[in-house]
Amino acid sequence: MNINLAKIITCIIALVIAVTTIIFISQNPARIGEEPLIIRAALLALAIVSTLVAAYPFMPFFAGKPGTYVAAVCLPAVIPALAYYLIIFPSQIGTGLSGEQIQSELITDSSSNGIIEVGFSYPIYTPSLKISNHELYTRQVNVFLRMIDANSDAALFRAVRKRIPGSSLSVEATVQGMLSESSGYEFNPLEIPPGRTITTRVVFVISNLDDGTTFTEALGRAYQAQFELRDPESGDLILEFPLTRI
């Protein structure tokens, strides 16, 4: 094979690897955040080295010296990726999660007095939450809403799930199908990449109100109303923070 053609093919392959790796890293932060730090560093290093290999034909100083180019340019370029993920990033990270409600909304339909007809007449509550992960690895959490009245009676609502067991058309499945086509909604479990903050709307089907009572009225009578973040596997409480009145 012609040497120049071999170089062109090598550069094209390196460029494809670099672009693919960069896109994968940027579009899958939660998935990347599940991997050990050394794997994350290796992925970033792969993108850097592949980019430099693709740029090799444009480096006349190293023409005919691929070994020197690798030793003098490519290998040292790996050091920042290793330093960031193994030293800098761990030193900047904290512990635990934090959360707050930033907006409070009911999905309304003027023809049904603030209730969407989904086979049953239930209010659909869609608060916007801001959740930060201060840890080294991606965290998955289920979001719950707990309301406690003056008699200490508690009502616990779980946000709508991504995967709903069974094949029957439940209210939860209907609402999930209806809102999954809209941007800005997330369903249990939420995934928060390490060192990142997500802002999203979660969805609650409020299904146990007394006849004639609106969700706003129920909140007004509640002694305490709060969001809870729980581990999807164990159900252990991770974090709780207050609900802001509608």
Accessible surface in RSA format (square Angstrom, percent):
REM  Atomic radii and reference values for relative SASA: ProtOr
REM  Chains: A
REM  Algorithm: Lee & Richards
REM  Probe-radius: 1.40
REM  Slices: 20
REM RES _ NUM      All-atoms   Total-Side   Main-Chain    Non-polar    All polar
REM                ABS   REL    ABS   REL    ABS   REL    ABS   REL    ABS   REL
RES MET A   1   171.80  89.0  87.76  58.1  84.05 200.1  96.75  82.3  75.05  99.4
RES ASN A   2    95.48  65.8  78.24  75.6  17.24  41.5  30.73  74.0  64.75  62.6
RES ILE A   3   129.00  73.4 124.86  93.0   4.14  10.0 126.51  91.1   2.49   6.7
RES ASN A   4    98.50  67.9  97.10  93.8   1.40   3.4  21.55  51.9  76.96  74.4
RES LEU A   5    85.67  47.7  84.07  60.1   1.60   4.0  84.87  59.6   0.80   2.2
RES ALA A   6    37.73  34.7  35.25  54.4   2.47   5.6  36.93  52.0   0.80   2.1
RES LYS A   7    87.36  42.6  83.10  51.0   4.26  10.1  52.35  47.1  35.01  37.3
RES ILE A   8    96.50  54.9  94.63  70.5   1.86   4.5  96.49  69.5   0.00   0.0
RES ILE A   9    67.69  38.5  67.15  50.0   0.54   1.3  67.69  48.7   0.00   0.0
RES THR A  10    73.13  52.0  70.62  71.6   2.51   6.0  47.43  63.7  25.70  38.8
RES CYS A  11    18.13  13.7  17.23  19.2   0.90   2.1  13.46  34.1   4.67   5.0
RES ILE A  12    98.24  55.9  97.20  72.4   1.04   2.5  98.23  70.7   0.01   0.0
RES ILE A  13    94.22  53.6  92.49  68.9   1.73   4.2  94.21  67.8   0.01   0.0
RES ALA A  14     7.80   7.2   5.84   9.0   1.97   4.5   7.68  10.8   0.12   0.3
RES LEU A  15    95.68  53.3  95.68  68.4   0.00   0.0  95.68  67.2   0.00   0.0
RES VAL A  16    87.55  57.6  84.25  76.3   3.30   7.9  87.43  76.0   0.12   0.3
RES ILE A  17    68.49  39.0  65.60  48.9   2.89   7.0  68.40  49.3   0.09   0.3
RES ALA A  18     1.73   1.6   1.73   2.7   0.00   0.0   1.73   2.4   0.00   0.0
RES VAL A  19    71.18  46.8  70.07  63.4   1.11   2.7  71.15  61.8   0.03   0.1
RES THR A  20    81.40  57.9  77.99  79.1   3.40   8.1  64.84  87.1  16.55  25.0
RES THR A  21    11.23   8.0   7.87   8.0   3.37   8.0   4.46   6.0   6.77  10.2
RES ILE A  22    90.08  51.3  88.55  66.0   1.53   3.7  89.60  64.5   0.48   1.3
RES ILE A  23    83.21  47.4  83.05  61.9   0.16   0.4  83.21  59.9   0.00   0.0
RES PHE A  24    82.62  41.3  79.33  49.1   3.29   8.6  82.48  50.0   0.14   0.4
RES ILE A  25    38.89  22.1  36.33  27.1   2.56   6.2  36.33  26.2   2.56   7.0
RES SER A  26    77.21  65.2  47.34  63.2  29.87  68.8  46.42  98.9  30.79  43.1
RES GLN A  27   133.29  74.5 104.82  76.6  28.46  67.8  31.62  67.3 101.67  77.1
RES ASN A  28    50.75  35.0  46.02  44.5   4.72  11.4   4.75  11.4  45.99  44.5
RES PRO A  29    36.99  27.0  30.86  28.1   6.12  22.3  34.50  28.5   2.49  15.5
RES ALA A  30    14.89  13.7  14.84  22.9   0.04   0.1  14.86  20.9   0.02   0.1
RES ARG A  31   116.91  49.1 112.79  57.5   4.12   9.8  42.67  58.3  74.24  45.0
RES ILE A  32    11.64   6.6  11.64   8.7   0.00   0.0  11.64   8.4   0.00   0.0
RES GLY A  33     1.25   1.5   0.00   N/A   1.25   1.5   1.16   3.2   0.10   0.2
RES GLU A  34    85.75  49.2  60.04  45.4  25.71  61.2  26.39  51.1  59.36  48.5
RES GLU A  35    40.75  23.4  40.65  30.8   0.10   0.2   7.82  15.1  32.93  26.9
RES PRO A  36    66.18  48.2  65.85  60.0   0.33   1.2  66.14  54.6   0.04   0.2
RES LEU A  37    26.57  14.8  24.51  17.5   2.06   5.2  24.51  17.2   2.06   5.5
RES ILE A  38    89.78  51.1  88.14  65.7   1.63   3.9  88.14  63.5   1.63   4.4
RES ILE A  39    74.82  42.6  74.82  55.7   0.00   0.0  74.82  53.9   0.00   0.0
RES ARG A  40     6.23   2.6   4.40   2.2   1.83   4.4   2.59   3.5   3.64   2.2
RES ALA A  41     0.00   0.0   0.00   0.0   0.00   0.0   0.00   0.0   0.00   0.0
RES ALA A  42    52.35  48.1  43.13  66.6   9.22  21.0  47.90  67.5   4.46  11.8
RES LEU A  43    41.25  23.0  40.57  29.0   0.68   1.7  41.17  28.9   0.08   0.2
RES LEU A  44    57.57  32.1  57.57  41.2   0.00   0.0  57.57  40.4   0.00   0.0
RES ALA A  45    10.10   9.3   9.95  15.4   0.15   0.3  10.10  14.2   0.00   0.0
RES LEU A  46    81.22  45.2  76.22  54.5   5.00  12.6  80.72  56.7   0.49   1.3
RES ALA A  47     3.63   3.3   3.21   5.0   0.42   1.0   3.53   5.0   0.10   0.3
RES ILE A  48    49.92  28.4  45.89  34.2   4.04   9.7  49.83  35.9   0.10   0.3
RES VAL A  49    41.08  27.0  41.08  37.2   0.00   0.0  41.08  35.7   0.00   0.0
RES SER A  50     7.53   6.4   5.37   7.2   2.16   5.0   2.27   4.8   5.26   7.4
RES THR A  51    62.37  44.4  61.64  62.5   0.73   1.7  57.06  76.6   5.30   8.0
RES LEU A  52    34.83  19.4  34.83  24.9   0.00   0.0  34.83  24.5   0.00   0.0
RES VAL A  53    42.02  27.7  41.17  37.3   0.85   2.0  41.65  36.2   0.38   1.0
RES ALA A  54    13.52  12.4   7.95  12.3   5.57  12.7   8.18  11.5   5.34  14.1
RES ALA A  55    28.00  25.7  25.13  38.8   2.88   6.5  27.92  39.3   0.08   0.2
RES TYR A  56    29.10  13.6  27.12  15.4   1.98   5.1  26.60  20.0   2.50   3.1
RES PRO A  57    70.95  51.7  34.27  31.2  36.68 133.3  43.77  36.1  27.18 168.9
RES PHE A  58   161.88  81.0 140.24  86.9  21.64  56.3 146.10  88.6  15.78  45.2
RES MET A  59    69.47  36.0  66.61  44.1   2.86   6.8  42.87  36.4  26.60  35.2
RES PRO A  60   113.07  82.4  95.97  87.5  17.10  62.2 100.72  83.2  12.35  76.8
RES PHE A  61   158.15  79.1 143.39  88.8  14.77  38.4 152.08  92.2   6.07  17.4
RES PHE A  62    29.01  14.5  29.01  18.0   0.00   0.0  29.01  17.6   0.00   0.0
RES ALA A  63    69.02  63.5  49.22  76.0  19.80  45.1  55.11  77.6  13.91  36.9
RES GLY A  64    62.19  76.7   0.00   N/A  62.19  76.7  33.08  90.8  29.11  65.2
RES LYS A  65   102.59  50.0  96.76  59.4   5.83  13.9  60.42  54.4  42.18  44.9
RES PRO A  66    80.00  58.3  78.99  72.0   1.01   3.7  79.94  66.0   0.06   0.4
RES GLY A  67    51.44  63.4   0.00   N/A  51.44  63.4  42.00 115.3   9.44  21.1
RES THR A  68    71.06  50.5  62.83  63.7   8.23  19.6  39.72  53.4  31.34  47.4
RES TYR A  69     4.50   2.1   4.50   2.6   0.00   0.0   4.50   3.4   0.00   0.0
RES VAL A  70    67.03  44.1  67.03  60.7   0.00   0.0  67.03  58.2   0.00   0.0
RES ALA A  71    61.69  56.7  48.20  74.4  13.49  30.7  48.77  68.7  12.92  34.2
RES ALA A  72    57.60  53.0  30.63  47.3  26.97  61.3  39.05  55.0  18.55  49.1
RES VAL A  73    40.29  26.5  34.68  31.4   5.62  13.5  37.82  32.9   2.47   6.7
RES CYS A  74     1.95   1.5   1.95   2.2   0.00   0.0   1.67   4.2   0.28   0.3
RES LEU A  75   108.35  60.3 102.50  73.3   5.85  14.7 102.87  72.2   5.48  14.7
RES PRO A  76    58.43  42.6  50.58  46.1   7.85  28.5  52.75  43.6   5.68  35.3
RES ALA A  77    22.88  21.0  13.28  20.5   9.60  21.8  21.69  30.5   1.19   3.1
RES VAL A  78    29.53  19.4  29.53  26.7   0.00   0.0  29.53  25.7   0.00   0.0
RES ILE A  79   109.34  62.2 109.15  81.3   0.19   0.5 109.24  78.7   0.10   0.3
RES PRO A  80    81.34  59.3  71.60  65.3   9.74  35.4  78.02  64.4   3.32  20.6
RES ALA A  81     1.19   1.1   0.00   0.0   1.19   2.7   0.95   1.3   0.24   0.6
RES LEU A  82    62.41  34.8  61.86  44.3   0.56   1.4  62.14  43.6   0.27   0.7
RES ALA A  83    29.73  27.3  26.44  40.8   3.29   7.5  29.30  41.3   0.43   1.1
RES TYR A  84    83.46  39.0  83.46  47.5   0.00   0.0  53.28  40.0  30.18  37.2
RES TYR A  85    32.96  15.4  32.96  18.8   0.00   0.0   5.94   4.5  27.02  33.3
RES LEU A  86    80.87  45.0  59.07  42.3  21.80  54.8  59.62  41.9  21.25  57.2
RES ILE A  87   118.57  67.5 113.30  84.4   5.27  12.7 116.15  83.6   2.42   6.6
RES ILE A  88    77.10  43.9  75.85  56.5   1.25   3.0  77.10  55.5   0.00   0.0
RES PHE A  89    18.79   9.4  18.79  11.6   0.00   0.0  18.79  11.4   0.00   0.0
RES PRO A  90    39.21  28.6  26.40  24.1  12.81  46.6  26.77  22.1  12.44  77.3
RES SER A  91    89.55  75.7  49.15  65.6  40.39  93.1  48.49 103.3  41.06  57.5
RES GLN A  92   129.54  72.4  92.81  67.8  36.74  87.5  39.57  84.2  89.98  68.2
RES ILE A  93    37.80  21.5  18.47  13.8  19.34  46.6  19.44  14.0  18.37  49.8
RES GLY A  94    39.13  48.2   0.00   N/A  39.13  48.2  29.48  80.9   9.65  21.6
RES THR A  95   125.30  89.1 106.51 108.0  18.79  44.8  73.90  99.3  51.41  77.7
RES GLY A  96    26.19  32.3   0.00   N/A  26.19  32.3  25.33  69.5   0.86   1.9
RES LEU A  97    17.23   9.6   0.00   0.0  17.23  43.3   0.00   0.0  17.23  46.4
RES SER A  98    47.13  39.8  45.55  60.8   1.57   3.6  37.16  79.1   9.96  14.0
RES GLY A  99    20.23  24.9   0.00   N/A  20.23  24.9   2.73   7.5  17.50  39.2
RES GLU A 100    87.26  50.1  85.22  64.5   2.03   4.8  27.45  53.1  59.81  48.8
RES GLN A 101    17.46   9.8   0.63   0.5  16.83  40.1   0.63   1.4  16.83  12.8
RES ILE A 102    87.61  49.9  50.74  37.8  36.87  88.9  58.60  42.2  29.02  78.7
RES GLN A 103    93.70  52.4  84.95  62.1   8.75  20.8  28.07  59.7  65.64  49.8
RES SER A 104    26.42  22.3   6.14   8.2  20.28  46.7   6.14  13.1  20.28  28.4
RES GLU A 105    55.21  31.7  51.36  38.9   3.85   9.2  23.79  46.0  31.42  25.7
RES LEU A 106    44.32  24.7  26.97  19.3  17.35  43.6  26.97  18.9  17.35  46.7
RES ILE A 107    31.22  17.8  26.00  19.4   5.22  12.6  31.22  22.5   0.00   0.0
RES THR A 108    95.66  68.0  70.19  71.2  25.48  60.7  37.77  50.7  57.90  87.5
RES ASP A 109    54.86  38.4  49.79  49.6   5.08  12.0  11.66  27.4  43.20  43.1
RES SER A 110   118.74 100.3  80.62 107.6  38.11  87.8  58.33 124.2  60.41  84.6
RES SER A 111   101.06  85.4  58.91  78.6  42.14  97.1  54.99 117.1  46.07  64.5
RES SER A 112    14.08  11.9   3.71   4.9  10.37  23.9  10.25  21.8   3.83   5.4
RES ASN A 113   143.51  99.0 113.03 109.2  30.48  73.4  37.07  89.2 106.43 102.9
RES GLY A 114    18.04  22.3   0.00   N/A  18.04  22.3  12.04  33.0   6.01  13.5
RES ILE A 115    44.70  25.4  44.70  33.3   0.00   0.0  44.70  32.2   0.00   0.0
RES ILE A 116    24.98  14.2  24.98  18.6   0.00   0.0  24.98  18.0   0.00   0.0
RES GLU A 117   110.38  63.4  85.96  65.0  24.42  58.2  54.90 106.2  55.48  45.3
RES VAL A 118    14.37   9.5   1.23   1.1  13.13  31.6   8.30   7.2   6.06  16.4
RES GLY A 119    74.60  92.0   0.00   N/A  74.60  92.0  39.60 108.7  35.01  78.4
RES PHE A 120   117.10  58.6 110.32  68.3   6.78  17.6 117.07  71.0   0.03   0.1
RES SER A 121    67.97  57.4  47.35  63.2  20.62  47.5  26.35  56.1  41.62  58.3
RES TYR A 122    57.03  26.6  57.03  32.4   0.00   0.0  24.25  18.2  32.79  40.4
RES PRO A 123    13.32   9.7  13.32  12.1   0.00   0.0  13.32  11.0   0.00   0.0
RES ILE A 124     0.00   0.0   0.00   0.0   0.00   0.0   0.00   0.0   0.00   0.0
RES TYR A 125     0.00   0.0   0.00   0.0   0.00   0.0   0.00   0.0   0.00   0.0
RES THR A 126     0.28   0.2   0.28   0.3   0.00   0.0   0.00   0.0   0.28   0.4
RES PRO A 127     0.00   0.0   0.00   0.0   0.00   0.0   0.00   0.0   0.00   0.0
RES SER A 128     9.13   7.7   9.11  12.2   0.02   0.0   3.50   7.5   5.62   7.9
RES LEU A 129     0.13   0.1   0.00   0.0   0.13   0.3   0.00   0.0   0.13   0.3
RES LYS A 130    82.98  40.5  81.60  50.1   1.38   3.3  28.87  26.0  54.12  57.6
RES ILE A 131     0.59   0.3   0.59   0.4   0.00   0.0   0.59   0.4   0.00   0.0
RES SER A 132    15.67  13.2  15.63  20.9   0.03   0.1   3.56   7.6  12.11  17.0
RES ASN A 133     1.51   1.0   0.00   0.0   1.51   3.6   0.00   0.0   1.51   1.5
RES HIS A 134    69.47  38.0  67.59  47.0   1.89   4.8  43.99  45.3  25.49  29.7
RES GLU A 135    42.78  24.6  41.87  31.7   0.90   2.1  15.68  30.3  27.10  22.1
RES LEU A 136    49.11  27.3  46.03  32.9   3.08   7.7  46.03  32.3   3.08   8.3
RES TYR A 137    94.82  44.3  94.61  53.8   0.21   0.5  68.96  51.8  25.86  31.9
RES THR A 138    17.29  12.3   0.66   0.7  16.63  39.6   0.66   0.9  16.63  25.1
RES ARG A 139    57.25  24.0  56.32  28.7   0.93   2.2  17.85  24.4  39.41  23.9
RES GLN A 140    67.78  37.9  60.86  44.5   6.92  16.5  15.88  33.8  51.90  39.4
RES VAL A 141     0.00   0.0   0.00   0.0   0.00   0.0   0.00   0.0   0.00   0.0
RES ASN A 142    24.70  17.0  24.70  23.9   0.00   0.0   0.03   0.1  24.68  23.9
RES VAL A 143     0.00   0.0   0.00   0.0   0.00   0.0   0.00   0.0   0.00   0.0
RES PHE A 144    31.34  15.7  31.34  19.4   0.00   0.0  31.34  19.0   0.00   0.0
RES LEU A 145     0.00   0.0   0.00   0.0   0.00   0.0   0.00   0.0   0.00   0.0
RES ARG A 146    54.04  22.7  53.44  27.2   0.60   1.4   9.64  13.2  44.39  26.9
RES MET A 147    16.80   8.7  14.98   9.9   1.82   4.3  15.00  12.8   1.80   2.4
RES ILE A 148    36.58  20.8  36.47  27.2   0.11   0.3  36.58  26.3   0.00   0.0
RES ASP A 149    52.06  36.5  48.80  48.6   3.26   7.7  24.92  58.6  27.14  27.1
RES ALA A 150    88.32  81.2  58.20  89.8  30.12  68.5  60.44  85.1  27.89  73.9
RES ASN A 151   120.32  83.0  95.75  92.5  24.57  59.2  21.26  51.2  99.06  95.7
RES SER A 152    91.47  77.3  70.78  94.5  20.69  47.7  32.78  69.8  58.69  82.2
RES ASP A 153    89.16  62.5  81.99  81.6   7.17  17.0  26.35  62.0  62.81  62.6
RES ALA A 154    60.83  55.9  23.75  36.6  37.09  84.4  24.76  34.9  36.07  95.6
RES ALA A 155    23.71  21.8  18.58  28.7   5.14  11.7  23.44  33.0   0.28   0.7
RES LEU A 156    84.49  47.1  52.15  37.3  32.34  81.3  52.15  36.6  32.34  87.0
RES PHE A 157    16.32   8.2  13.00   8.1   3.31   8.6  16.32   9.9   0.00   0.0
RES ARG A 158   105.05  44.1  84.83  43.2  20.22  48.2  14.98  20.5  90.07  54.6
RES ALA A 159     0.22   0.2   0.22   0.3   0.00   0.0   0.22   0.3   0.00   0.0
RES VAL A 160     2.50   1.6   1.77   1.6   0.73   1.7   2.16   1.9   0.34   0.9
RES ARG A 161    55.62  23.4  55.62  28.4   0.00   0.0  19.93  27.2  35.68  21.6
RES LYS A 162    71.76  35.0  58.01  35.6  13.75  32.7  34.53  31.1  37.23  39.7
RES ARG A 163   198.07  83.2 183.94  93.8  14.13  33.7  79.88 109.2 118.19  71.6
RES ILE A 164    41.59  23.7  19.60  14.6  21.98  53.0  20.21  14.5  21.38  58.0
RES PRO A 165   103.26  75.3  74.95  68.3  28.31 102.9  87.16  72.0  16.11 100.1
RES GLY A 166    70.91  87.5   0.00   N/A  70.91  87.5  38.91 106.8  32.01  71.7
RES SER A 167   122.49 103.5  83.02 110.8  39.47  90.9  54.13 115.3  68.36  95.8
RES SER A 168    90.85  76.8  70.73  94.4  20.12  46.3  55.05 117.2  35.80  50.2
RES LEU A 169   150.93  84.1 118.62  84.9  32.30  81.2 120.06  84.3  30.87  83.1
RES SER A 170    42.94  36.3  34.11  45.5   8.83  20.3  42.18  89.8   0.76   1.1
RES VAL A 171    21.38  14.1  17.17  15.5   4.21  10.1  17.64  15.3   3.74  10.1
RES GLU A 172    31.03  17.8  28.59  21.6   2.45   5.8  19.81  38.3  11.23   9.2
RES ALA A 173    27.08  24.9  18.61  28.7   8.47  19.3  19.35  27.3   7.73  20.5
RES THR A 174    39.17  27.9  32.90  33.4   6.27  14.9  33.70  45.3   5.47   8.3
RES VAL A 175     0.00   0.0   0.00   0.0   0.00   0.0   0.00   0.0   0.00   0.0
RES GLN A 176    34.85  19.5  34.85  25.5   0.00   0.0   0.79   1.7  34.06  25.8
RES GLY A 177    38.80  47.9   0.00   N/A  38.80  47.9  29.54  81.1   9.26  20.7
RES MET A 178    71.97  37.3  49.72  32.9  22.26  53.0  39.25  33.4  32.72  43.4
RES LEU A 179    12.92   7.2  12.92   9.2   0.00   0.0  12.92   9.1   0.00   0.0
RES SER A 180    54.25  45.8  26.54  35.4  27.72  63.9  21.14  45.0  33.11  46.4
RES GLU A 181   156.64  89.9 122.18  92.4  34.45  82.0  50.37  97.4 106.27  86.8
RES SER A 182    52.55  44.4  40.01  53.4  12.54  28.9  20.02  42.6  32.53  45.6
RES SER A 183   102.12  86.3  82.49 110.1  19.63  45.2  55.74 118.7  46.39  65.0
RES GLY A 184    43.49  53.6   0.00   N/A  43.49  53.6  32.19  88.3  11.30  25.3
RES TYR A 185    30.37  14.2  15.67   8.9  14.70  38.3   2.99   2.2  27.38  33.8
RES GLU A 186    75.59  43.4  74.70  56.5   0.89   2.1  10.66  20.6  64.94  53.0
RES PHE A 187    14.63   7.3  14.17   8.8   0.46   1.2  14.40   8.7   0.23   0.7
RES ASN A 188     1.97   1.4   0.72   0.7   1.24   3.0   0.60   1.4   1.37   1.3
RES PRO A 189    34.24  25.0  34.24  31.2   0.00   0.0  34.24  28.3   0.00   0.0
RES LEU A 190     1.79   1.0   0.70   0.5   1.09   2.7   1.79   1.3   0.00   0.0
RES GLU A 191    63.58  36.5  50.06  37.9  13.53  32.2   6.42  12.4  57.16  46.7
RES ILE A 192     0.00   0.0   0.00   0.0   0.00   0.0   0.00   0.0   0.00   0.0
RES PRO A 193     9.88   7.2   9.88   9.0   0.00   0.0   9.88   8.2   0.00   0.0
RES PRO A 194    15.19  11.1   8.13   7.4   7.06  25.7   8.13   6.7   7.06  43.9
RES GLY A 195    42.71  52.7   0.00   N/A  42.71  52.7  11.88  32.6  30.83  69.1
RES ARG A 196   124.75  52.4 120.47  61.4   4.28  10.2  32.53  44.5  92.22  55.9
RES THR A 197    67.35  47.9  37.73  38.2  29.63  70.6  19.19  25.8  48.16  72.8
RES ILE A 198    36.06  20.5  32.70  24.4   3.35   8.1  36.06  26.0   0.00   0.0
RES THR A 199    80.78  57.5  49.26  49.9  31.51  75.1  35.90  48.2  44.88  67.8
RES THR A 200    12.44   8.8   7.28   7.4   5.16  12.3  11.45  15.4   0.99   1.5
RES ARG A 201    64.98  27.3  64.98  33.1   0.00   0.0   9.76  13.3  55.22  33.5
RES VAL A 202     0.30   0.2   0.30   0.3   0.00   0.0   0.30   0.3   0.00   0.0
RES VAL A 203     0.39   0.3   0.00   0.0   0.39   0.9   0.00   0.0   0.39   1.1
RES PHE A 204     0.00   0.0   0.00   0.0   0.00   0.0   0.00   0.0   0.00   0.0
RES VAL A 205    23.10  15.2  14.74  13.3   8.37  20.2  14.74  12.8   8.37  22.7
RES ILE A 206     0.91   0.5   0.02   0.0   0.89   2.2   0.02   0.0   0.89   2.4
RES SER A 207    59.22  50.0  39.99  53.4  19.23  44.3  13.65  29.1  45.57  63.8
RES ASN A 208    87.26  60.2  62.52  60.4  24.74  59.6  37.46  90.2  49.79  48.1
RES LEU A 209    45.74  25.5  20.41  14.6  25.34  63.7  21.95  15.4  23.79  64.0
RES ASP A 210   103.91  72.8  93.67  93.2  10.24  24.2  26.05  61.3  77.86  77.7
RES ASP A 211   149.20 104.5 119.76 119.2  29.44  69.6  42.41  99.8 106.78 106.5
RES GLY A 212    81.76 100.8   0.00   N/A  81.76 100.8  46.58 127.8  35.19  78.8
RES THR A 213    25.94  18.4  14.41  14.6  11.53  27.5   2.77   3.7  23.17  35.0
RES THR A 214    72.07  51.3  67.25  68.2   4.82  11.5  69.59  93.5   2.48   3.8
RES PHE A 215     2.51   1.3   0.31   0.2   2.20   5.7   0.31   0.2   2.20   6.3
RES THR A 216    64.29  45.7  61.31  62.2   2.97   7.1  51.16  68.7  13.13  19.8
RES GLU A 217    87.43  50.2  79.71  60.3   7.72  18.4  37.41  72.4  50.02  40.8
RES ALA A 218    13.65  12.6   8.95  13.8   4.71  10.7  10.32  14.5   3.33   8.8
RES LEU A 219     1.93   1.1   1.93   1.4   0.00   0.0   1.93   1.4   0.00   0.0
RES GLY A 220    59.20  73.0   0.00   N/A  59.20  73.0  29.45  80.8  29.75  66.6
RES ARG A 221   146.15  61.4 127.07  64.8  19.08  45.4  74.82 102.3  71.33  43.2
RES ALA A 222    11.39  10.5   1.86   2.9   9.53  21.7   3.04   4.3   8.35  22.1
RES TYR A 223   168.02  78.4 139.69  79.5  28.33  73.7  99.32  74.6  68.70  84.7
RES GLN A 224    72.20  40.4  68.12  49.8   4.08   9.7  22.99  48.9  49.21  37.3
RES ALA A 225     7.14   6.6   0.00   0.0   7.14  16.2   0.00   0.0   7.14  18.9
RES GLN A 226    16.96   9.5  16.96  12.4   0.00   0.0   3.21   6.8  13.76  10.4
RES PHE A 227     0.00   0.0   0.00   0.0   0.00   0.0   0.00   0.0   0.00   0.0
RES GLU A 228     3.46   2.0   3.46   2.6   0.00   0.0   0.00   0.0   3.46   2.8
RES LEU A 229     0.00   0.0   0.00   0.0   0.00   0.0   0.00   0.0   0.00   0.0
RES ARG A 230    48.08  20.2  48.08  24.5   0.00   0.0  10.00  13.7  38.08  23.1
RES ASP A 231    40.44  28.3  39.03  38.9   1.41   3.3   4.95  11.6  35.50  35.4
RES PRO A 232    42.86  31.2  15.89  14.5  26.97  98.0  16.09  13.3  26.77 166.4
RES GLU A 233   166.05  95.3 132.83 100.5  33.22  79.1  56.24 108.8 109.81  89.7
RES SER A 234    72.74  61.5  35.44  47.3  37.29  85.9  42.59  90.7  30.15  42.2
RES GLY A 235    34.10  42.0   0.00   N/A  34.10  42.0  26.77  73.5   7.32  16.4
RES ASP A 236    89.81  62.9  85.61  85.2   4.19   9.9  26.55  62.5  63.26  63.1
RES LEU A 237    81.83  45.6  52.28  37.4  29.56  74.3  52.28  36.7  29.56  79.5
RES ILE A 238    50.70  28.8  19.71  14.7  30.98  74.7  24.25  17.5  26.45  71.8
RES LEU A 239    42.23  23.5  37.37  26.7   4.86  12.2  42.23  29.7   0.00   0.0
RES GLU A 240    88.00  50.5  72.19  54.6  15.81  37.6  20.48  39.6  67.52  55.1
RES PHE A 241    13.19   6.6   9.64   6.0   3.55   9.2  13.19   8.0   0.00   0.0
RES PRO A 242   101.37  73.9  97.39  88.8   3.98  14.5  98.05  81.0   3.32  20.6
RES LEU A 243     9.86   5.5   0.00   0.0   9.86  24.8   0.19   0.1   9.67  26.0
RES THR A 244    80.10  57.0  74.20  75.2   5.89  14.0  60.48  81.2  19.62  29.7
RES ARG A 245   109.67  46.0  94.43  48.1  15.24  36.3  58.05  79.3  51.62  31.3
RES ILE A 246    79.64  45.3  30.44  22.7  49.20 118.6  50.77  36.6  28.87  78.3
END  Absolute sums over single chains surface
CHAIN  1 A    13705.1      10896.4       2808.7       8491.9       5213.2
END  Absolute sums over all chains
TOTAL         13705.1      10896.4       2808.7       8491.9       5213.2
